[in-house]
Amino acid sequence: MNTGSSPQIGQIVRILKGKDAGEAAVVIAVVDSRFVYIADGDKRKFDSPKKKNIQHLELIPFISSEIVDSLEETGRVTNGKLRFAVMKYGAPAGKSANEKGD
């Protein structure tokens, strides 16, 4: 389940447990060895990130440099950048993001 590596800021993750299971998000902060804060820029904005146990996440081996750069420069990242990273790299295998009705 867990890849054994620790999550990094800007890394794309797939949520395995909870009501958002199957969706992708971006790690925006690492709390400690067990918890991270994630946001997707859409339902979960940068200003109200979700604290998740990393055992409930699948780490995708991709780190968005735009998000890392933005967080390093200004300490925050726009929701648009989060949505873009999730859309571009977090397209879930098997479950399409367009499945749920608007």
C-alpha positions, 0 to 999 in steps of 0.5 A: 500500500505505502511505497515506503518512501516519505511524501514530499511537498508538491508530490501528487498522491491518490487518496485510498481511504475516506470520502475522497477515495480514488481522487488525486491531490497534492501534498502541500505540507508534511506534518510528521512521519505519519501525516501530511496536508493535501489539497486539490485546488477544487473541493479542497482549497489551499486555505483549508487543506485536509490532514491525511494519514500517509497510510491512506494515500498512494504516493505517485512518483511525480513532484510538481515543480511549479507547486514546489517553486511557488511554495518556496517563493511565497509560502503558498500556491494558487488553487489554479496551480493545484488543479492544473497539477492534479489534472495533468498528473493525477488522472486516476487509472480506471476511474475518470474524473468526469464520472461524477455528475456536475 
